[in-house]
Every structure is written in C-alpha cells, then in structure tokens.
Amino acid sequence: MLLRPKRSTLGSRANVDLVRQYSFRHARLGMPVVPIIAANMDTVGTFEMARALARHQILTAIHKHYPVPELVAFFNQERDGAARHAFYSLGILERDLEKFEEVRSQTGDAIRWVCIDVANGYTELFMDFVKRFRERYPDVAVMAGNVVTADMTEALILGGADIVKVGIGPGWVCPTPEMA
C-alpha cells in the first residue's frame, strides 16, 4: 500500500486526524471511522482484532469461519463497542446466506456492515448475489469484491455495493493466484 503525501497546513504530525465521516450510496449508514479495514482473513479478521481496532475507530472484516453461537455472542455483547466497527463476512453460497440470516435473527440490527467476499468477483452469480442482498437488506453497508478493474467496480456500485474490495490474490499467503 502506498499513501501518497501532499502538502499540508498542519504544523505537526500530532495534529493529524484520520477519522472521517462517510455516507454511502445505498445504505443509510453514516458514522465517523478511519478508512482502514482489517482483512477478513482468518488470521486477521478476528474478534480480538475488531476489539483492538475499534478503540481507534478502525473497521475489521470478521472472517467467516466463526460458528453461529460465537458470531451471535460477539454482535450482541459488542453492540455498542467493536460490533459497530465490524463487518460480518460471507460468501455467495446459499449456506452462507442462511448462516447470515440465522445470526441476524438473533442479533437484530447489530450487524451494520457486511462483506460479501469471493476470490474472483467476475461472475454473474456474484453480481446477482450482491443485487439480491442489497434488495433484501437496504440499510446494511455492503462491501463486495474482489475485483481489479474500473468497469467491474462501477458494476458493483450500481448493483448495490457501498464499498468495493479491490485486488485478487495480492497476499503471499493467498492461494488464489495458484488456484485461478
């Protein structure tokens, strides 16, 4: 990642404030956050990471491998804490949606952010899922991906995504390049 510097009127780096108020094209959700999201990898997107980063208003995409009872406990117990800064992550299979709906039925409106994650976002199945999810959950902020081109980014935004995950298999641990 490269953060491109630009001229500043700040006298000191101690005066830097990374928190920004965001509003989204689709979801009626707005809150001040730092525009950094910890990835939904099982070694990164953990409950512990979400709790630590939420103290700094940084978002975490919780990995999708937690069982339903643990997800329910997290989103209910952390309703006013880390859960406000956590994405629920899911794939596009029917069982992923069923799991989400089971967790949501037990947590009410505690899930405000959702990450719809696939290795390669260039399929009609993926686009259809994002559109159906948006129609069903209009107030949830949706992050969807992974894509790498402007045209697919635009298609996802028009299809219901508020945030687009960009990049396919960039990490050294990610098996996507070999599998694809």
C-alpha positions in Angstrom: 0.0 0.0 0.0 1.2 3.5 -0.8 0.0 6.5 1.0 0.6 9.4 -1.3 1.6 12.5 0.6 0.5 16.0 -0.3 1.1 19.5 1.0 -0.4 20.2 4.4 -1.1 23.3 6.5 -0.6 21.2 9.7 2.3 22.2 11.8 2.9 18.8 13.3 2.0 15.2 12.7 0.5 15.2 16.1 -2.3 17.3 14.6 -3.3 14.6 12.0 -6.8 13.2 12.4 -7.6 10.2 10.2 -11.2 10.0 11.2 -13.7 10.9 8.5 -17.5 10.9 8.3 -18.7 8.7 5.5 -22.0 8.3 3.9 -22.8 5.7 1.3 -24.6 5.5 -2.0 -27.1 2.8 -0.8 -27.0 2.2 2.9 -28.4 4.8 5.2 -25.4 4.4 7.5 -23.0 7.2 8.4 -20.5 7.3 11.1 -17.0 8.6 11.8 -14.4 6.0 11.0 -10.8 5.7 9.9 -10.8 4.5 6.3 -8.8 1.4 7.0 -10.3 -2.1 7.1 -8.6 -5.2 8.5 -9.0 -8.0 6.1 -11.4 -10.9 6.6 -8.6 -13.5 6.6 -8.9 -16.0 9.4 -5.7 -14.8 11.0 -6.5 -11.1 10.7 -10.3 -10.6 10.9 -10.7 -11.9 14.4 -12.9 -10.7 17.3 -9.7 -9.7 19.2 -8.6 -7.6 16.2 -12.0 -6.0 16.0 -12.0 -5.0 19.7 -8.4 -3.6 19.4 -9.0 -1.6 16.2 -12.5 -0.3 17.2 -10.8 1.7 20.0 -9.2 3.7 17.2 -12.4 3.8 15.0 -10.8 1.4 12.5 -13.0 -1.3 10.9 -12.5 -5.0 10.8 -14.0 -7.6 8.5 -14.6 -10.6 10.7 -13.6 -13.9 9.0 -16.5 -16.1 8.0 -15.3 -19.3 9.8 -16.6 -18.5 13.2 -19.6 -20.6 14.2 -23.1 -19.1 14.7 -23.0 -19.0 18.5 -19.7 -17.1 18.6 -20.9 -14.6 16.0 -24.2 -14.1 17.9 -22.3 -13.6 21.1 -19.9 -11.1 19.6 -22.5 -9.0 17.8 -24.8 -9.0 20.9 -22.1 -8.3 23.5 -20.3 -5.7 21.5 -23.4 -4.0 20.2 -22.1 -0.6 21.3 -18.4 -1.4 21.0 -16.5 -3.4 18.5 -19.5 -4.6 16.6 -20.2 -1.1 15.5 -16.9 -1.3 13.6 -17.1 -4.9 12.4 -18.2 -6.3 9.0 -20.0 -9.7 9.0 -18.3 -11.6 6.2 -20.0 -14.1 4.0 -19.6 -15.9 0.6 -22.2 -16.3 -2.0 -23.4 -19.8 -1.4 -26.9 -20.5 -0.1 -25.5 -21.8 3.2 -23.5 -18.6 3.7 -26.8 -16.6 3.3 -28.6 -19.0 5.7 -25.9 -18.6 8.3 -26.0 -14.8 8.0 -29.8 -14.8 8.4 -29.6 -17.1 11.4 -27.1 -14.8 13.1 -29.1 -11.7 12.1 -32.3 -13.2 13.5 -30.5 -13.4 16.9 -28.8 -10.1 16.8 -31.4 -7.7 15.3 -29.8 -4.6 13.8 -26.4 -5.1 15.5 -24.9 -6.1 12.1 -24.5 -2.8 10.2 -21.6 -3.8 7.9 -21.4 -6.8 5.6 -18.5 -8.0 3.5 -19.6 -10.2 0.5 -16.3 -11.9 -0.4 -15.3 -14.1 -3.3 -11.8 -14.8 -4.7 -12.9 -13.6 -8.2 -15.7 -11.1 -8.5 -16.2 -11.5 -12.3 -19.1 -13.9 -12.3 -22.8 -13.3 -12.9 -23.6 -15.4 -9.8 -21.6 -12.9 -7.6 -23.3 -9.9 -9.2 -26.7 -11.4 -8.8 -26.0 -12.2 -5.1 -24.9 -8.6 -4.4 -28.0 -7.2 -6.0 -30.3 -9.7 -4.2 -28.6 -9.0 -0.9 -28.9 -5.2 -1.4 -32.6 -5.5 -2.1 -33.2 -7.7 0.9 -31.0 -5.6 3.3 -31.2 -1.9 2.2 -29.9 -0.4 5.4 -26.7 -2.5 5.7 -23.5 -1.1 4.3 -22.2 -3.7 1.8 -18.6 -4.2 0.9 -18.2 -6.6 -2.1 -15.3 -8.0 -4.0 -12.7 -8.9 -5.1 -12.2 -7.1 -8.5 -9.4 -5.2 -10.2 -11.0 -3.2 -13.0 -12.9 0.1 -13.1 -15.8 -1.4 -15.1 -16.4 -4.1 -12.5 -16.1 -1.6 -9.7 -18.7 0.5 -11.3 -21.0 -2.5 -11.9 -20.7 -3.5 -8.2 -21.5 0.1 -7.1 -24.5 0.2 -9.4 -25.5 -3.3 -8.3 -25.7 -2.3 -4.6 -22.2 -2.2 -3.1 -21.2 0.7 -1.0 -17.6 -0.3 -0.8 -15.6 -2.4 -3.3 -12.8 -4.7 -2.4 -10.0 -4.3 -4.9 -7.3 -6.9 -5.6 -7.2 -10.5 -6.4 -4.7 -12.7 -4.6 -2.2 -9.9 -3.6 -1.0 -11.5 -0.4 1.8 -14.1 -0.1 -0.4 -16.4 1.9 -3.4 -16.2 -0.6 -3.8 -19.3 -2.7 -5.9 -17.6 -5.3 -3.2 -17.0 -8.0 -2.3 -20.7 -8.0 -5.9 -21.9 -7.9 -7.0 -19.5 -10.6 
